[in-house]
Amino acid sequence: MCGICGIVSRDGIDGNVLEAMNETLVHRGPDSGGVFLDTITGLAARRLAIIDLEGGDQPIANEDGTIHVVQNGEIYNYRELRKELEKRGHRFSTHSDTEVLVHLYEDRGPHFAEALRGMFAIAIWDAPKRSLVLARDRYGIKPLYYRSTDDTLSFASELKALLRQPGVSREIDPEGLEAYLAFSCIPAPLTIFREIRKLPAGNVLVWREDEGKSSLSIEGFAQPRAVAESDERSESEEELAEELRERLRDSVRAHLIADVPVGVLLSGGIDSSALTAFAALESSERVRTFSIGFEERAFDERDRAREVAKQYDTDHHELVVRPNAVELLPRIAEVFDEPFADSSAVPTYLVSKLAREHVKVALSGEGGDELFGGYYNYVGHRLAPTFGRFAPALRPLVERLPTSTKKASSLDYKAKHFVRAASLSAVERHYLWKSIFSPEARADLLTEDWLGAVDPIERLAATYSESEGSEELARIMDLDLRVFLVEDMLVKTDRASMAESLETRVPFLDPAVTELALALPARHKVRWFGKKRLLRKALAPLVSSQILNGRKQGFSIPVGAWLRNELEPMARSILSPDALRRQGFFRPEPVGAMLDAHVAGKQDLSRQLWNLLVFSLWHDRYVNGSASA
């Protein structure tokens, strides 16, 4: 695992700028750093040594030094690829997975990424062809930002590295801001800055210099999506459950490959419990597990985690999170170098900090919900065609239900969400169920200077249209897999863990698992109120019924309660009318009204307020403060 960055420019490279960019990524790779400089190209990397501890430093070149590579990630099939390449005459000087990439590129050119099983962001400089190739894994597990101006292209694992270049504009992208307010994250290719983009998952970018001119092209090499209904798997549930169990075990086995100890982030939910079980079965050593708990019992899953840890005799470690968000919020704004307001980033960061005291690598359960039907929204989509026509009539009654913030995902919250959108089309209701601020709320919130950006629903609708031919729920889950998993869940896990120099691996997002999951009929995932049906059946021999049938809580924190107590003074200060007017994005009147209504217990507006708090802290650090690290 590493952090990578680089520049290619027809005007030549300033090595000091490249070194400064690389320095911002030390947390991603504290073990070593390396730089390659050519006349028009510079590549740099910071390394967290996981495989071939002695010989895997980057950049790495081919035999004659004409092709160089830097990589952030892990290639799980590198041994098989290496054997094939050696048979074709390639010579290796290390035992690292990164060296495989230059030789695979020599054989296949920019199509090399199609053969990779793993998580990666890769940059390859081909000197003879005067070409830079960037590639990002098909699921978007590893990040890759880039900036293209005139005859120069720069890239980095994190946005903050690009901000170290002279002359980088910090002009806010209105479309990025609109997306952030809607979803608390910003989907690719957008970023919060107009001048910087993200390379979408499963894409390859090629920059070339030819006859004194440069060109840039982006092309997809893999877009995992749900199969058409006619191509869905037709075996019995028993057969599919057995196959799924074996595929998950195979994936965990591959993800345990490392020359350092590997642990598991154990929440007590189905996904992390499954990873713990398979890791214990595959590991020759006692597995280390790590859990976070809360003083608020409604948000605490430590009892479940302890049950799994006891069943598999793991070396288990716990940390209780107390309401210290006043200290943690500024750190979160620093870690996520564009605004990111999924509040579960707090426990993810803390459990990563705990795990890093004992291991360098940890398995995490991201992807299980999107692939196998774990979200309550999916139940809503199943019920909407039958009950949606009654929603408009029921809405006035349901809206009067008292607000609860004492439980995670309370019943009143789900009921209100359902009736607000159940009568709409699939994309519209998913959009409203996922939104933090509705279109009407954003129009009321934003100042005149920031109104009029493209509504984020257009990007969702475009992605949804690409899965035409699949059944409706499968298309919604595909939307989550390709948008919200990539831009929310995986961003959260990558930045929170790498801030503490911990590599997180996600076995659910392995072709061995996803190929089966995407071919399953939706009835094997969600039926009426039953979620993750096939996954539960597959795991029944390994995980207790209490874990399998326990209520899903999610990795959430009691933001609502904190905002009514310890966090209220900080919120009122950061979101004061004077502070908001200085920034110029949000009207003070609706923000003040939200704070008052939430503190008084009239509404649960914790997600909206957290969104605004995070943005304001981020803006003060990265725009007003011009921070880059």
C-alpha positions in Angstrom: 0.0 0.0 0.0 1.3 3.4 -1.0 0.6 7.0 -1.9 1.6 8.0 -5.4 1.9 11.2 -7.4 3.5 12.5 -10.5 3.7 15.1 -13.2 4.2 15.0 -17.0 4.8 18.3 -18.8 6.2 19.3 -22.1 7.7 22.3 -20.2 9.8 20.0 -18.0 9.6 19.0 -14.3 10.4 20.9 -11.1 11.7 18.1 -8.8 11.2 20.2 -5.7 7.4 20.5 -6.5 7.3 16.7 -7.0 9.0 16.1 -3.6 6.6 18.5 -1.9 3.6 16.6 -3.4 5.1 13.3 -2.2 5.7 14.7 1.3 1.9 15.2 1.8 1.4 11.5 1.3 3.8 10.3 4.0 0.9 9.0 6.1 0.0 6.6 3.3 3.5 5.3 3.1 5.8 6.0 6.1 8.2 3.2 5.5 10.1 4.7 2.5 9.9 7.1 -0.4 11.1 7.2 -3.9 11.3 9.5 -7.0 11.9 9.0 -10.7 12.7 12.1 -12.8 12.9 12.2 -16.6 13.1 15.2 -18.9 9.3 15.7 -19.0 8.1 13.2 -16.3 8.3 12.7 -12.6 6.9 9.8 -10.7 6.9 9.6 -6.9 5.7 7.2 -4.2 5.5 6.7 -0.5 5.5 3.1 0.6 3.7 1.1 3.4 5.7 -2.1 3.1 3.3 -5.1 3.0 4.8 -7.5 0.4 8.5 -8.1 -0.3 9.5 -5.8 2.6 13.2 -5.5 1.5 12.9 -5.3 -2.3 9.6 -3.6 -3.1 10.5 0.1 -3.0 9.0 2.2 -5.8 9.3 3.5 -8.5 10.1 0.2 -10.2 11.4 -0.2 -13.8 11.6 -2.9 -16.5 14.8 -4.6 -17.5 16.2 -1.7 -19.6 14.8 1.1 -17.5 12.5 2.5 -20.3 9.3 1.9 -18.4 8.6 2.9 -14.8 5.7 2.3 -12.5 4.3 3.5 -9.2 1.3 1.8 -7.5 -1.1 2.3 -4.6 -2.7 -1.0 -3.8 -2.3 -4.7 -3.9 -2.4 -7.2 -6.7 -3.7 -10.5 -5.4 -3.0 -12.6 -8.5 0.5 -11.3 -9.0 2.1 -14.7 -8.4 0.1 -16.3 -11.2 0.8 -13.3 -13.5 4.5 -13.4 -12.7 4.8 -17.1 -13.7 3.1 -16.4 -17.0 5.4 -13.4 -17.7 8.5 -15.4 -16.8 7.5 -18.1 -19.3 7.4 -15.3 -22.0 11.0 -14.2 -21.1 10.5 -11.4 -18.7 13.1 -11.1 -16.0 12.3 -9.9 -12.4 14.6 -8.3 -9.9 12.2 -8.2 -6.9 9.4 -10.4 -5.4 6.9 -7.5 -5.2 3.5 -7.3 -6.9 4.3 -3.9 -8.3 7.1 -5.2 -10.6 4.6 -7.4 -12.3 2.8 -4.3 -13.6 5.7 -3.0 -15.9 6.1 -6.4 -17.5 2.4 -6.9 -17.9 2.2 -3.4 -19.5 5.0 -4.4 -21.9 2.9 -7.4 -23.1 -0.5 -5.8 -23.2 -0.1 -2.0 -23.3 -2.9 0.1 -21.7 -5.1 -3.0 -21.6 -2.9 -4.5 -18.8 -5.4 -3.5 -16.1 -8.0 -6.0 -17.4 -5.9 -8.9 -16.1 -5.5 -7.6 -12.5 -7.3 -9.0 -9.5 -6.9 -6.5 -6.7 -7.3 -2.9 -5.6 -5.1 -0.4 -7.3 -4.3 3.1 -8.6 -1.4 2.8 -11.0 0.8 5.2 -13.0 3.2 3.9 -15.8 5.6 6.1 -17.7 6.5 4.7 -21.1 9.6 6.7 -22.2 9.9 5.3 -25.8 6.2 6.2 -26.5 6.3 9.3 -24.4 3.1 8.2 -22.8 1.8 8.2 -19.2 -0.9 5.6 -18.3 -3.1 5.9 -15.2 -5.4 3.1 -14.2 -7.9 2.7 -11.3 -9.4 -0.6 -10.1 -12.8 -1.7 -11.3 -14.5 -1.1 -8.0 -12.9 2.2 -7.1 -11.3 0.9 -3.9 -8.2 3.1 -4.4 -8.4 6.8 -5.2 -6.8 8.7 -8.0 -7.1 12.5 -8.6 -5.7 14.3 -11.7 -5.3 17.9 -13.0 -5.0 18.6 -16.7 -3.9 22.1 -17.9 -2.5 23.0 -21.3 0.5 20.6 -21.9 0.7 19.3 -18.3 -1.0 16.5 -16.4 -0.5 15.8 -12.7 -2.0 13.1 -10.5 -2.0 11.9 -6.9 -3.6 9.5 -4.5 -5.1 12.4 -2.5 -6.2 15.8 -3.6 -4.0 17.6 -1.1 -0.9 16.6 -3.0 -2.1 18.4 -6.1 -2.6 21.5 -4.0 1.2 21.7 -3.5 1.7 22.7 -7.2 2.1 26.5 -7.8 -0.9 28.1 -9.4 -3.5 25.5 -8.6 -6.9 27.2 -8.5 -9.1 26.5 -5.4 -12.2 27.7 -7.1 -15.2 25.7 -5.9 -17.1 23.7 -8.5 -20.8 24.5 -8.2 -21.8 21.0 -9.4 -19.5 19.4 -6.8 -21.0 21.6 -4.1 -24.5 20.6 -5.1 -23.6 16.9 -5.1 -22.0 17.3 -1.7 -25.1 18.9 -0.2 -27.3 16.1 -1.7 -25.2 13.1 -0.7 -22.4 14.2 1.7 -19.9 13.0 -0.9 -18.9 14.0 -4.4 -19.2 11.5 -7.2 -16.5 11.1 -9.9 -15.4 12.7 -12.1 -16.3 15.7 -10.0 -14.3 17.1 -7.0 -15.0 20.1 -4.9 -12.5 22.1 -7.0 -13.4 23.0 -10.6 -9.8 22.4 -11.8 -9.3 18.9 -10.4 -11.1 15.7 -11.4 -11.2 12.0 -10.2 -10.5 9.2 -12.5 -13.7 7.1 -12.4 -13.4 3.5 -11.2 -12.5 0.9 -13.9 -11.0 3.5 -16.2 -7.6 4.0 -17.9 -6.3 7.5 -18.7 -3.6 7.9 -21.4 -1.6 11.1 -21.9 0.6 11.1 -25.0 3.1 13.5 -26.5 3.2 13.3 -30.3 4.8 15.7 -32.8 5.1 18.5 -30.3 1.5 18.2 -29.0 -0.1 16.4 -26.1 -3.4 14.5 -26.0 -5.5 12.9 -23.2 -8.0 10.1 -23.5 -10.0 8.2 -20.9 -11.5 4.7 -21.5 -13.3 2.2 -19.3 -11.8 -1.3 -19.1 -14.3 -2.8 -16.6 -17.8 -1.7 -15.4 -19.2 -4.3 -13.1 -23.0 -4.2 -13.2 -26.0 -6.4 -12.7 -26.7 -8.9 -15.4 -29.9 -8.9 -17.5 -32.8 -10.8 -16.0 -32.5 -13.4 -18.8 -28.9 -14.1 -17.7 -29.5 -14.5 -13.9 -28.4 -17.6 -12.1 -31.1 -20.2 -11.9 -29.8 -22.8 -9.4 -31.5 -23.5 -6.1 -30.8 -21.4 -3.0 -28.9 -24.3 -1.4 -26.5 -24.6 -4.4 -26.0 -20.9 -4.7 -25.4 -20.6 -0.9 -22.7 -23.3 -1.0 -21.0 -21.6 -4.0 -21.1 -18.2 -2.3 -19.5 -19.6 0.8 -16.6 -21.1 -1.2 -16.1 -17.9 -3.2 -16.0 -15.8 0.0 -13.5 -18.1 1.5 -11.4 -18.0 -1.6 -11.5 -14.2 -1.6 -10.5 -14.0 2.1 -7.6 -16.4 1.4 -6.3 -14.2 -1.3 -6.7 -11.0 0.8 -4.6 -12.5 3.6 -1.5 -12.6 1.4 1.0 -10.3 3.2 4.5 -10.4 4.7 3.0 -8.6 7.8 0.2 -9.5 10.3 -3.4 -9.0 9.0 -6.4 -8.2 11.3 -10.2 -7.8 10.9 -12.3 -4.7 11.6 -15.1 -6.5 13.5 -18.3 -4.5 14.0 -20.5 -7.4 15.0 -22.6 -7.2 11.8 -22.9 -10.0 9.3 -20.2 -8.9 6.8 -17.4 -8.4 9.3 -18.4 -11.5 11.2 -18.1 -13.5 8.0 -14.6 -12.1 7.3 -13.5 -13.0 10.8 -14.8 -16.6 10.4 -13.1 -17.2 7.1 -9.9 -15.5 8.3 -9.8 -17.7 11.3 -10.3 -20.8 9.1 -7.6 -19.7 6.6 -4.9 -18.2 8.9 -2.2 -20.3 10.6 -2.0 -17.7 13.4 -4.6 -16.3 15.8 -6.6 -13.6 14.1 -6.6 -10.1 15.6 -9.9 -8.3 15.6 -10.8 -4.7 16.4 -14.1 -3.2 17.5 -15.5 0.2 18.4 -18.3 0.8 21.0 -20.3 3.7 22.3 -21.6 4.7 25.7 -25.1 5.1 24.0 -26.3 1.5 24.0 -28.5 1.9 21.0 -25.4 2.5 18.9 -23.2 -0.2 20.6 -22.6 -3.6 18.9 -19.7 -4.7 21.1 -21.7 -7.6 22.5 -22.1 -9.1 19.0 -18.4 -8.5 18.2 -17.4 -10.2 21.4 -19.5 -13.2 20.6 -17.8 -13.7 17.2 -14.4 -13.1 18.7 -15.1 -15.7 21.4 -16.4 -18.2 18.8 -13.2 -18.0 16.8 -10.8 -17.3 19.6 -9.5 -14.1 18.2 -7.0 -11.7 19.8 -9.8 -9.1 20.3 -9.3 -5.4 21.0 -12.0 -2.7 21.8 -12.3 1.0 22.2 -15.2 2.9 23.6 -16.0 6.2 21.8 -17.2 9.0 24.0 -18.8 12.3 22.7 -15.5 14.0 21.8 -16.6 15.1 18.4 -15.4 18.7 19.2 -11.9 17.3 19.1 -12.5 14.8 16.3 -14.3 17.0 13.7 -11.3 19.2 12.8 -9.2 16.0 12.4 -11.8 14.5 10.1 -11.9 17.7 8.0 -8.1 17.4 7.7 -8.1 13.7 6.8 -10.7 14.1 4.0 -9.2 16.7 1.8 -12.5 17.5 0.1 -15.7 17.9 2.2 -17.0 14.4 3.3 -19.9 14.2 5.8 -20.6 10.5 6.4 -20.5 10.7 10.2 -19.4 7.0 10.4 -16.0 8.3 9.3 -15.4 9.1 13.0 -15.6 5.5 14.3 -13.9 4.2 11.1 -11.0 6.5 11.9 -10.9 5.5 15.5 -11.0 1.8 14.9 -8.3 2.2 12.3 -6.2 4.0 14.8 -6.8 1.2 17.3 -5.9 -1.5 14.7 -2.7 0.2 13.6 -1.3 -0.3 17.1 -1.2 -4.0 16.3 -1.3 -4.7 12.6 -0.4 -3.0 9.2 -3.3 -4.6 7.3 -7.0 -5.1 8.2 -9.9 -6.7 6.4 -13.1 -4.7 6.2 -16.7 -5.6 5.1 -17.4 -2.8 2.6 -19.5 -4.0 -0.4 -21.6 -6.6 1.4 -24.6 -4.4 1.7 -24.6 -3.2 -1.9 -24.0 -6.7 -3.4 -26.3 -8.8 -1.2 -29.1 -6.4 -0.2 -28.3 -5.1 3.3 -29.9 -1.7 3.3 -33.4 -0.8 4.5 -33.9 1.3 1.4 -34.0 -2.0 -0.6 -37.0 -3.1 1.4 -38.6 0.2 0.6 -38.0 -0.3 -3.1 -39.6 -3.8 -2.8 -42.7 -2.4 -1.0 -43.1 0.7 -3.1 -44.8 -0.9 -6.1 -47.5 -2.4 -3.8 -47.9 0.3 -1.2 -46.6 3.4 -2.9 -50.0 4.5 -4.1 -51.1 4.9 -0.5 -48.1 7.0 0.5 -49.5 10.5 -0.4 -52.6 9.9 1.7 -50.6 8.5 4.7 -47.9 11.2 4.6 -49.7 13.9 6.8 -50.3 11.2 9.5 -46.8 9.8 9.4 -45.1 13.2 9.4 -46.7 13.9 12.8 -44.9 10.9 14.4 -42.6 12.1 17.2 -38.9 12.3 16.2 -36.5 9.9 17.9 -32.7 10.2 17.9 -32.2 7.7 20.7 -32.0 4.7 18.3 -30.0 4.2 15.1 -32.3 4.1 12.1 -35.5 4.6 14.2 -38.9 3.5 13.0 -40.3 7.0 12.6 -37.3 8.0 10.4 -37.9 5.0 8.1 -41.7 5.6 7.9 -41.2 9.3 7.1 -38.6 8.5 4.4 -40.9 5.9 2.8 -44.0 8.0 2.5 -42.1 11.0 1.1 -41.0 9.2 -2.0 -42.7 5.7 -2.3 -45.1 6.9 -5.1 -42.2 8.2 -7.3 -40.2 6.4 -10.0 -37.3 4.1 -8.8 -34.6 6.7 -9.5 -36.5 9.6 -8.0 -37.3 7.7 -4.8 -33.8 6.4 -4.4 -32.5 10.0 -5.0 -34.8 11.4 -2.2 -34.1 8.5 0.2 -30.3 9.0 -0.2 -30.4 12.8 -0.2 -29.3 14.8 2.8 -30.7 18.1 1.5 -33.6 17.7 -0.9 -33.6 19.9 -4.1 -36.1 22.3 -2.4 -33.9 22.5 0.8 -30.8 23.2 -1.3 -32.6 26.0 -3.1 -33.5 27.5 0.2 -30.1 27.0 1.7 -27.8 28.3 -1.1 -27.1 32.0 -1.7 -28.0 33.4 -5.1 -24.4 33.1 -6.3 -24.4 29.3 -5.9 -27.9 28.5 -7.3 -28.4 26.9 -10.7 -25.9 24.0 -10.8 -26.8 20.7 -12.5 -29.1 18.6 -10.2 -27.2 15.4 -9.1 -30.2 13.3 -10.1 -29.1 13.6 -13.7 -25.9 11.7 -13.0 -27.9 9.0 -11.1 -30.4 8.7 -13.9 -27.6 8.3 -16.5 -26.0 5.5 -14.5 -29.3 3.8 -13.9 -30.1 3.8 -17.6 -26.9 1.8 -18.3 -28.4 -1.2 -16.4 -31.5 -1.4 -18.6 -32.7 -5.0 -18.9 -32.0 -5.9 -15.3 -34.9 -6.0 -12.8 -35.6 -2.8 -10.9 -34.1 -3.7 -7.5 -31.0 -5.0 -9.1 -30.6 -1.7 -11.0 -31.0 0.3 -7.7 -28.3 -1.9 -6.1 -26.1 -1.5 -9.1 -26.5 2.3 -8.7 -25.3 2.0 -5.1 -22.4 -0.2 -6.1 -21.2 2.1 -8.8 -21.9 5.5 -7.1 -22.4 5.5 -3.4 -20.1 2.6 -2.5 -17.3 4.2 -4.5 -17.7 7.8 -3.4 -18.9 7.3 0.2 -18.1 3.9 1.8 -14.7 3.3 0.1 -13.6 6.9 0.4 -14.4 6.8 4.1 -12.5 3.5 4.6 -9.4 4.5 2.5 -8.9 8.0 4.0 -9.7 7.1 7.6 -7.4 4.1 7.6 -4.6 5.5 5.6 -4.5 8.6 7.8 -3.2 6.1 10.4 -1.0 4.2 7.9 -3.3 1.1 8.0 -4.0 -0.8 4.8 -7.6 -1.9 4.6 -8.7 -4.7 2.2 -12.2 -5.4 1.1 -12.8 -9.1 0.3 -16.4 -8.7 -0.8 -15.2 -6.5 -3.7 -13.3 -9.3 -5.4 -14.3 -10.7 -8.8 -14.7 -14.1 -7.2 -17.5 -12.7 -5.1 -18.9 -9.9 -7.2 -19.4 -12.0 -10.4 -21.8 -14.3 -8.5 -23.5 -11.5 -6.6 -24.3 -9.5 -9.7 -25.8 -12.6 -11.4 -28.2 -13.4 -8.5 -31.9 -12.7 -8.9 -33.0 -10.0 -6.5 -35.3 -12.4 -4.7 -32.2 -14.1 -3.2 -31.2 -10.8 -1.7 -34.3 -9.0 -0.5 -37.8 -10.5 -0.1 -40.4 -8.3 1.7 -38.7 -7.3 5.0 -35.9 -10.0 4.7 -32.5 -8.7 3.6 -29.3 -10.5 2.6 -31.2 -13.7 2.3 -28.6 -15.8 0.4 -25.7 -14.4 2.3 -27.3 -15.4 5.6 -28.0 -18.8 4.3 -24.4 -19.2 3.1 -23.0 -18.1 6.5 -25.4 -20.2 8.6 -22.8 -22.9 9.3 -20.2 -20.3 10.4 -22.0 -17.6 12.3 -24.6 -17.8 15.1 -28.3 -17.1 14.5 -28.1 -14.1 16.9 -25.5 -12.5 14.5 -27.3 -13.5 11.3 -30.7 -12.3 12.5 -29.7 -9.3 14.5 -31.1 -5.9 13.6 -28.8 -3.9 11.3 -27.4 -0.8 13.1 -24.8 0.4 10.7 -21.5 1.9 11.8 -23.2 5.0 13.0 -22.6 7.5 15.8 -25.2 9.4 18.0 -24.8 12.7 16.2 -28.3 13.8 17.0 -27.7 13.5 20.8 -24.3 15.1 20.5 -25.7 18.1 18.7 -28.2 18.7 21.5 -25.4 18.5 24.1 -21.6 18.6 23.9 -21.5 19.6 20.2 -24.1 22.4 20.3 -21.8 25.3 21.2 -19.3 24.3 18.5 -22.1 24.0 16.0 -23.5 27.4 16.8 -20.0 29.0 16.6 -19.0 27.4 13.3 -22.4 28.0 11.7 -22.9 31.5 13.1 -24.4 34.1 10.7 -21.1 36.0 10.5 -19.1 32.8 9.7 -21.6 31.8 7.0 -21.7 35.3 5.4 -17.9 35.3 5.2 -17.9 32.0 3.4 -20.7 33.1 1.1 -22.3 29.7 0.3 -25.2 29.3 2.7 -28.0 31.7 3.9 -27.8 32.1 7.7 -31.6 32.1 8.2 -32.3 28.5 7.2 -29.2 27.2 9.0 -30.1 28.9 12.2 -33.7 27.6 11.9 -32.3 24.0 11.5 -30.1 24.3 14.5 -33.0 25.6 16.7 -35.4 23.0 15.5 -32.9 20.2 16.1 -31.8 21.3 19.6 -35.5 21.7 20.6 -36.2 18.1 19.5 -38.8 19.2 16.9 -36.9 17.4 14.1 -33.9 15.2 13.6 -31.7 17.3 11.4 -28.4 15.8 12.5 -27.3 14.7 9.1 -28.0 18.1 7.6 -26.2 19.9 10.4 -23.2 17.5 10.3 -23.0 18.1 6.5 -22.7 21.9 7.0 -20.3 21.6 10.0 -17.9 19.5 8.0 -18.1 21.7 4.9 -17.4 24.8 7.0 -14.4 23.2 8.8 -13.0 21.9 5.5 -13.4 25.3 3.8 -11.7 27.2 6.6 -8.7 24.7 6.3 -8.3 24.1 2.6 -9.7 27.4 1.1 -9.5 30.2 3.6 -6.4 28.7 5.3 -4.9 27.5 1.9 -3.8 24.3 3.7 -2.3 21.5 1.5 -1.4 19.0 4.2 
